[in-house]
Amino acid sequence: MDPAGVSSIPPRQSQSSGRYIRNLRWYICGLLFFATTINYIDRQVLGILKPVLDNQLHINQAEYGWIIFGFQLSYAVVMPFAGRLIDWLGTRTGYLLAVIVWSAAAMAHAAARTAVQFALARFFLGAGESSNFPAAFRTVADWFPRRERALAGGIFNSGSNIGALVAPLVVPYLATHYGWHSAFLFTGSLGLVWIAFWLLLYHQPRQHPRLSPRELDLIESDSDPEPTASIPWLKLLTNRASLAFIAGKFLTDPVWWFYLYWTPDFLHRKYGLNITELGLPLVVIYLTADVGSVGGGWLSSFLLNRGWPVGRARKAAMLVCALCVTAVIFVPYTGGRLWLTVILIAIAASAHQGWSANLFTMTSDTFPRKAVASVVGIGGFWGAISGMIAAPIIGAWLQFSHDTYAPLFIGAGCAYLIALLIIHVLLPRFNQVQL
C-alpha cells in the first residue's frame, strides 16, 4: 500500500455481515463534520472576545488586523504543504497531527497578553487548521462516489457554520463567569476528544474491517484509474481546472474571513451590542449559513440525479449562490434596523457556504483522488494569501475611516459573480484531468 492509502489489496471478507456498520461512509462524514465544527469554534473565539480584549488589553482595529494576518500567513504558507503531506501520509495520520497542532495553539491563546503574542498564537493555529479542508475533501474523495460528494462536502462543511454558531453561545458564558482565558482553554480541548473517535473509527475503505463489500462497491462505482506516481506540483499549478479553483478561492475566501472576524465588531460598533447580546444575532447568521451549506450541495446533487452534466449542475448551483450573496450589498442601507441587517448577512453567509461546497467539489470532479488534497491545498494557499492581504487593509481602512463598513459589504456582494465568470471561462466543461 502506498502512503496515501491507495492499494490493490482486496477488501477484507472474513468478517461476518453482523460486524459491518451500515452506511459507514456517512459515519466518516460525521467525523469530518465534527472536526470542521471544532476547527471553526477555535478560530471564532477571538472575534467574539474582541470587545473584551479591546477593553482589557487595549487592542485597536489596526492591531487586530495584524493579529488576523498572523493566522492567514501561516494558513497560506502551510496549506499547500499540508495538502501534499495528507496525500503522502494518508488522512488517518495527517488529520490526527493537524488536530493536535491546532488544539494546542488554540489553548495557547489563554497565555497571550499583547497583540504580538496573540498574532504568534494565531500563526500556529493557522498552521494546524490549514490541513482540515485538504484532509476532509481527500476523505470525501476516498469514501464517496462522485454523485454523493457535493452532498457529503456540504454536510461536513456545514460544521463551519455550527462551529461559528456554537461559539457565540459558549464563549460569552465562559468569559463572563470564568474569564476570557477559559474560553480558549475549553474550546481548544475539544479537539482532543475528537482524536479518540478518529483513531477508533477511521481506516481507508479497502482496509476497513467494518465496511461491507456492498458499500465498498458503491464507493468505487464510478472511480477512475488512479495514478501510482507522485504528481508534480507544476502540473497541478498550470492546469486550467486548478486555476479555476484558485480563482474561486482567491476572490471569495476573504469574504468569509470578513464575516467570521469582523461581523461581531460591526454589530458591536453599529448597534452597541455587548458580548452577551451578540450571541443571538450570530446564532441566526450561522444557523442560516448551515442551511446554505447543505442546500448548496443538495442542489447540485439533485440536478445530477436529474441527468444534468456535472459541470452544468455545479455551475448552476454556484450561480444561485452568487446571486443570493448580493443581498449583503444592502447592509449599509438598512436604516439602523438590526434584524434586517442580520437577515441580509445571514443570506449572504448561507450562500457563501453553498458556493463553497460546490467549489471544493470541483476538485474531486476533475482530478484523480490522489491529487485532490494537493489541489485543495494549493487553492487554499491562494485563498489564504488573499485573506492575508485583506486583513490588515480592512483593519487600516476601519481605523482611518472611523469604522465605515459600506465599501466592504459592497465588495463582498460582487465577488462571487466575478469569480464564477472567471471559472466558466477557464473551465467551460468538467472533464477528468489526465495527469
N, C-alpha and C positions, 0 to 999 in steps of 0.2 A: 504493500500500500504506500502511495506517495504521501508526503507530509500534509497535503490538503484534504486527505481523506478519500481520494478517488481510487477506486480499486476494481479489479475484475473478479474478486473473490465473490462467489455467490452468497446470498443471504443465508443466515442460519435457519435450518429447517428442523432442528432437533427438539425445539420447544413445542409442547402441546398447545393446541389452539386456545386453551384456557389461560395460558400465560401471556397471550397477546393483549395489548391495550388498543381498544377500538378507536379509530381516528386519532392515532398517536400524533400525527403531524400537527393537529390543532393544539395539542398539549405543548408541543415545541413552540408553536406560535405564541402560546400563553406565556412561556418563559421569556420570549423576546419582548412581549408587551410589558411585562413587569420590569425587565431590565431598562427599557426605554422610559417607563414611568419614574423609576428611581433616578435615572440619568437627568431627567428634567426637573425633578424635585430638587436635586442638588444644585443645578445651575440657576434655579428660580429664587432660591433663598436670598441671595444678595439683593436682587431687585426689590423684593418685598421689604427687606430691612433697610433700604436706602434712607427713608425718612429718619429712622432711628440713628443710623450711622452719621447722617448729616448733622443731627443734633448733638450726639455724644462725642463723635470723633472729628467733626467739622470737615467732612469731605465734600468738596464743591462739585459742580457739574463737570468741569473740565477734568478734574482728578478722577471722577467716576468714569468718564470716557476712557481714560488711560488704564483704569483697572479692567474694564471690559476688553480693551486692546490686549492686555496680557493673556486673557483667555483665548481670544481669537488668534493671536500669534502662534501659540503652541498648537491650537486646534488645526490651524492651516499647515504648519510645518510638519506635524506628526502624522496627519491623516493619510497622505499617500503612502508613507512607510507602514502605517497601521494596516491599511488595506493589503499591502504586499505581505506583511507579517501574518495576517489572517490567512491569506492564500497559502502561505508556506507552512505555518504551524497547524492550521486547521482551526475550525471555530471553537472546538471544545477547550483547547488550551489558550488560544488567543483571546477569546472573550473573557475567560477567567482572569487572566493577567490584567486586562483592561479595567475590569470592575474593581480589582484590588487597588490599582493605582488611583482611580478617581474617588473611591471611597475614602482612602487615606487623605487625599488632597482636600476633599470636602470637609472633613473633620479638622484639618489644619487651619481652616479659616477662623476657628474659635480663638486661636492664639494671635491673630493679627490685630494691630493697633494703628497702623499708618496705611496710607494709600499704597505705598511701595510693598508693604507686607501683604496686603490684600491682592495686589497685582501678581505677586510671586505665587500665592496660593492658587489664584485663578489660572496661572500658567500651567501648573501641574494638574489642575482639574481638567483643563482643556486637552492636555496630553493624553490623559486616560480616557476621557469621554469621546475623543476623536475616533476610537475604534468601534463605537456602538453601531453606527449605521453600516459600515463595511461588513462587520461580522453578522449583523442581523439580516441584511439583504443576501449575503452569501448563504446563510442558513435557509432563507426562503427559497433560493435557487436550488439548494440541495434537497429540500423536503417537500416541495410543491410542484405539481405540473404547471405548465405555463398559464393555463386558463384560470388558475386559482391564485397566482402570485400577486396580482394587484389587490385582491381582497385581503390576502394574508398580510401584505405590506401595509394596507390601510388599517388593519386591526392592530398590528403591533405599533405602527406609527401613531395610532391614537393614544398610546401610552404617553407621548409627549404632552398631550393635552391633559390627560389625567394627572400627570405629574405637576403640570402648571396649575391644575385645579386643586390638588391636594395641598400643595404648598401654602396658598393663602388661607387655608383652613387650619393648618397645623402650626405654621411659623408664628403668626401673631400670638397664639395662645402660649407657646413656649417662651417667646421673647417677653411677653407681659408678666408671666409667672416665674420664670426661671432665668431671665436674662437672654440677650441675643446670642450669646455663646452657645447656649443649649440647643438652639435651632440647628446650628451647623453640626454639632456632635450627634444629635439624634438622627437627622436625615442622612448624614454620612454613613452611619452604622447600618442602614437598611441594605446596602449592597452586600454586606457580609452574610445576611440571611439568604439573599438570592443565590449566593455562591453554593450553599449547601444543596439547594434544589437543582441547580445546574449540574453539579457533579453526580447527583443521584439519577437524573433523567436523561441527560444528553449523550448521544452517540451518533455517528454517521448512520444514515439509513441502512446501508448494507451490513453494518456491524451491530445493529441494534437488536438485542435479544427479545424485545417486547413488540417488535414491528412484524405484522403479519405479511406473508408473501403476497396476499391480495392487495394490501395497501402499498407495498413496495412496487408492485406492477403499476398501480395508479400513479405513483410519484414519478416513475420513469416512463410513463406512457407517451410523452412527447419529447423525450430527451434527445439531444443531438450528440453525435460523437464528440468526445472530449479530447482536447489536445493533451499530449503527455509531457511535452517540454514546457519550460517556463516561457512566458510570453513577454518579450521586451517592452519596456515602458514606451519606447519611441513609437512602436506600432500602435499602442493604445492612444498616445497623445495626438497622433496625426490622423486618426480615424475620424470620419465625419460623425459617426454615432457618438464617439467620445466628445467631440467638440460641441455637439448639440446638447449633451448632458451638462457639460461645463458651462455653456452659455446660460442654460436654465438656472443652474445653481448660482452663478456669479451675479445674476440680475435679481434673483428673488430671495436668496438666503438672508441678505442684510435686512429685508423687510421683517422676516420672522424674528431676527435678533432684536430689531427695533420694538416690536410688540412685546417681546419677552422681558427686555431690560428697562424699557422706558415707559411702558403703559402705567405701572404703579406710580411713577413720578409724575406723569401727565395728570392722572386723576387726583393726585395729592395737591399739585400746584393749581390746577384749573378749578377743582371743586372742593378743595380743602379737606379731603378725606384723610383721616389718620390711619395708623397701621391696622387697627381693628375694623374700621369702616371700609377698608379696601377689599376685604375678603369677599363679600357677596358680588360686587361687580366683576372681580377677577374670576370667580367661580362661573358666572354666567358666560363670560367670554370664552373660557377654556372648555366648558362643557359643550357649548355650541361648536367649538373647534373640533371636539371629539366626534361629533356627528358628521362633520365635514370630512374628516379623515377616513372614516369607514364608508361614508356615502360616495366619496370620490372614487375609491377603489371598487365599490359595488357597481357604480355606473359603468365603468369601462368593462368590468366582468359581465354585466348584463348585456352590453352591446356585443361583446364577443360571443356570448351564448346565443344571440340573435343572428349570428352569422357575419358580423362585421369583421373586416380585416383588422389585424392587431393594431397597426399604425393609426388607422382611421378611428378606431374605438378609443385609443389612448388620447389622441389629439382632440376628439370631440369632448371628452371628459375634461381635459385641460382647458379647453375654450370656455366651457361653462364656468369653471372655477375662476378663470382670468376675468370674466365679465362680472362675477359676483364680488371679486376683490375691489372693484372700483367704488363700492359703497363707502370705503374709508376716505375717499376724497372729500366727502361732505361733512366729516367730523368737525372741521373748524367753523362750520356754519350752522351748528345745532342751537345756537342762541342760549347756551348755558344749560340746556336740558340734559342732565346726567344720563338718564336711561336711554335716551335716543343716541347719545354718544356711545354708550356701552353696546347697544344693539348693532350699530354700524361697525364698530371694531370687531364684535363677535362674528358678524357675517364675513368680514374680510379674513379674520383668523381661521374661520372654518373653511373658507375657500382655499386659503393657502395650504392647509393640510390635505385637502382633496387633491390639489395640484401636486403637492409633494409626493403623495402616494403613487401617482401615475408617473411623475418624473423619475423617481427611483426605479420603478418597474421597467422603464425603458431599457435599463442596463441588462436585466435578465431576459428581456425580449430580443435583444440584438447581439449579446455576447455569450460565449460559452460560459458555463458555470465557473470554470477555473479562473476566469478573468473578472468575474463580477465584483468581488471585493476590491480588486485593484482599481477598476474603473470608478466605483463609488468613492474610493479614497482620493483619486485624482480630482473628481468633480467636487468632493467635499473640500479639498485643498483650496480650489479657486473660490468656492462659496465662502470659506472662512477668510481668505485673503480679502474678498470684497467686504465682509463684515468687519474685518480688522481695520480696513481703511475708513469705513463708515463711522466706527465707534468714536474715535477722537474728533472727527469732523462734526458729528452730531453734538458731542459734548461742548466743543468750542462754539458752535453756532448757537446753542441754547444759552451759553454763558454770555455771548456777545449780544444776542437779540432779546435778552431777558425772557427766555422761555417761550419763544414764538414757534409753535409746533406746526403751523399750517403748511409750509412748504414740504415738511417731512411727510405728512399724510398724503399730500397730492402726489409726490414722487412714488410713495408706496403703492398707490392705487393704479399707477400707469405701468409699473414694471413688468407685470405678468403678460400683458398683451404684446409688449415689445419682445419679451423672451420667447413667447410662442411663435411669433413671426420668424424669429431667427432660427428656432428649432425646425420649423417647417421648411425653410429654405435649405438648411444644412441636411435635413433628413426627411425628404418627401415620402419615403417608404421605409418601413421597419423590416429590413431583411437581416437574416442571421449573418453576422460578421464572420468571415473566414480568416483565421489567424494561423 
